[in-house]
Amino acid sequence: MTSRTSIGNLLVANRGEIARRVFRTCRELGIATIAVHSDPDADAPHVREADTAVRLPGAAPADTYLRADLIVRAALAAGADAVHPGYGFLSENAGFARAVLDAGLVWVGPPPAAIAAMGSKTAAKRLMAEAGVPVLGALAEPTEADLPVLVKAAAGGGGRGMRVVRSLADLPGELAAARAEAAKAFGSDEVFCERYLPAGRHVEVQLLADAHGTVRAVGDRDCSLQRRHQKVIEEAPAPGLPADVRADLHAAAVDAARAIGYVGAGTAEFLLAEDGRFWFLEMNTRLQVEHPVTEAVTGLDLVALQLAVAEGAELPPEPPVTRGHAIEARLYAEDPAEDWRPATGTLHRLELTVPHQEFTGQGPRPGSAAHPDSGVRLDSGVESGSEVTPHYDAMLAKVIAWAPTRAAAARRLADALARARIHGPATNRESLVRALRHPAFLAGRLHTGFLAEHGAELTAPDTEGAERAALAAALADAAARRTALPSGWRNLPSQPQLKRYRAEDGAEFEVRYRLTRAGLRAEGHPDVELVEATAERVVLREGELRRSYLVARHGDRVYVDTPAGGTALTALPRFPDPTVRTDPGALLAPMPGTVVRTTAAVGDTVTAGQPLLVLEAMKMEHRVTAPADGVLVELCATPGRQVELGTLLAVVKAAVTAPVQAAVTAAVTAPVTSPQEA
């Protein structure tokens, strides 16, 4: 019989929202909590919410959250009984698990041997094939008939070291780049190729296993909506699966877990073809980022079950019943107008307001860590006032909605996101809302290329909405400056008031208006009437339509929110300063980061779009490219150099006489990697 232990003081070897998530369950169970933190995280929400916090000196993950020795030392110093690894960082590091156990602490995770067995994707595939689990075999030497192929890092995940290759001529270069990236990210340069199914679905099975021999599949999820191999929208249960396919997936996942003696919570991931065939991809020997959707439809608290299993308890005798549908959207600090590059800065406001909706026995217990009362759950590592730094993952929050049906869950989640007030760095909020409302998504036509296929629709600028938001911003600004008479009010005809704004997609708007005895006179909006204007709220009427706008200003940034969504604007001076100029061909750092490598030298002839150097920020690499054909006349970047936003990186002298468009920010192509946490 397995001996029982009791956890009274738990250290979470992680940060952000997963640390806060584990702490919520600990508070319900009466377990004291210990946080670890880097220097940039000293005042982070997860640190303030813990009972005890231990500093890990430094900023970079390699110096802090990836230092197994420092974390074990912190656990012992703080009097911890157990360590929960969260996800990412050291959560799938067998050596870390052994170090925790060797220190006499309880490890809230699977046995180190199970972690090691799944640590290499190539070794895991061989092991799964021996266990009778269908696998998509590695290609030793891809041929034309195998194209397209996917290059993957054997020791990692989250999109790092991953490339889609459509031409054999590109394969050597992509393999070399993937090896270099994998070695840096995971300590192993092993990569492999497998077939790439553009229309395949990414379906995974949540597993729970105890030390008494019970291994159980407790639901499945569809995680097909991905950008650059990074999950963006996940849902449970996976829609449209025939009963026999679902049963076979669950059985294969259980077989995979049994084959490695798995204990705890884990996930088996599969690639599902249109004809119902599926192949094992990998096993995540930890809690997944998307675990809340399974909690929402089963009523389980997966963290509580992880802790119970670690204490030696048996799983409940009956599997959970799945009720309703849940969808999760990952809110990232990233700029769609700049090819989704990560964004940093102060998060002035993060508010998610939803109507109170009582549950009627469906889904999780209201008020529990697994689900709130409203049907919408926010899991976030940040809050209003937090600083989004370049040191860590760009994910701000996960927003999860539960409802009795899939359509209702999608509608509820889209509405919650649209109504959210998010003031700070640019985010992917609008593309999430559009994806959730897209007819193909609602029809269940899901595959891993969905976001790329519909990208133009999901990111097209809302020019009309931004133009109206600019008008509301101008009127709110006038109200804030109001003295005895309204700003812009004149007894005699005069020149209109002029205010200029720039939207996040670069579009600029000039707002010209007068406030007269007869009311608002706005150029371009002849039928718009002003109903009310304060510094924070503007109400406009156009015919029978009445619209309300909430306005907030932070410096020169103006945020205009409506029930349909939000618009971020930058207030511009009435007359641009003619002395402010950026030399044509100058490449400035688009974000704070570290120069990883340079791919050209001073004096080289370069072509437009050619990579010149690579920056790393927020666990992603970004190619900085030449803005035009020409000669690289200056290169200020050297590998290892830390640069701030706007730092001069390079100068390309155009090879043509026509002026090159000034590059106020560096020309950045699609990031070559995605955040570490999958």
Buried (B, 14 or more C-beta within 10 A) or exposed (E): EEEEEEBEBBBBBBBBBBBBBBBBBBBBBEBBBBBBBBEBBEEBBBBEBBBBBBBBEBBEBEBBBBBBEBBBBBBEEBEBBBBBBBBBBBBBBBEBBBBBBEBEBBBBBBBBEBBBBBBBBBBBBBBBEEBEBBBBEBBEEBEEEBBEBBBBBBBBBBBBBBBBBEEBEEBEEBBEBBBBBBBBBBEBBBBBBBBBBEBBBBBBBBBBBBBEEBBBBBBBBBBBBBBBBBBBBBBBBBBEBEEEBBEBBBBBBBBBBBBBBBBBBBBBBBBBEEEEEBBBBBBBBBBBBBBBBBBBBBBBBBBBBBBBBBBBBEBBEEBBEBBBBBBBBBBBBBBBBBBBBBBBBBBBBBEBEBEEBEBEEEBBEBEBBBBBBBBBBBBBBBBBEBBBBBBBBBBBBBBBBBBBEBEBBBBBBBBBBBBBBBBBBBBBBBBBBBBBBBEBBEEEBBBBBBBBBBBEEBBEBBEEBBBBBBBBBBBBBBBBEBEEEBBBBBEEEEEBBBBBBBBBBEBEBBBBBBBBEEEBBBEEBEEBBBBEBEBEBBBBBEEEEEBBBBBBBEEEBBBBBBEEBBBBBBBBEEEEEEEEEBEBBBBBBBBBBBBBBBBBEEEBEBEBEBBBBBBBBBBBBBBBBBBBBBBBEBBBBEEEBEBEBBBBBBBBBBBEEEEBEEBEBBBBBEBBBBBBBB
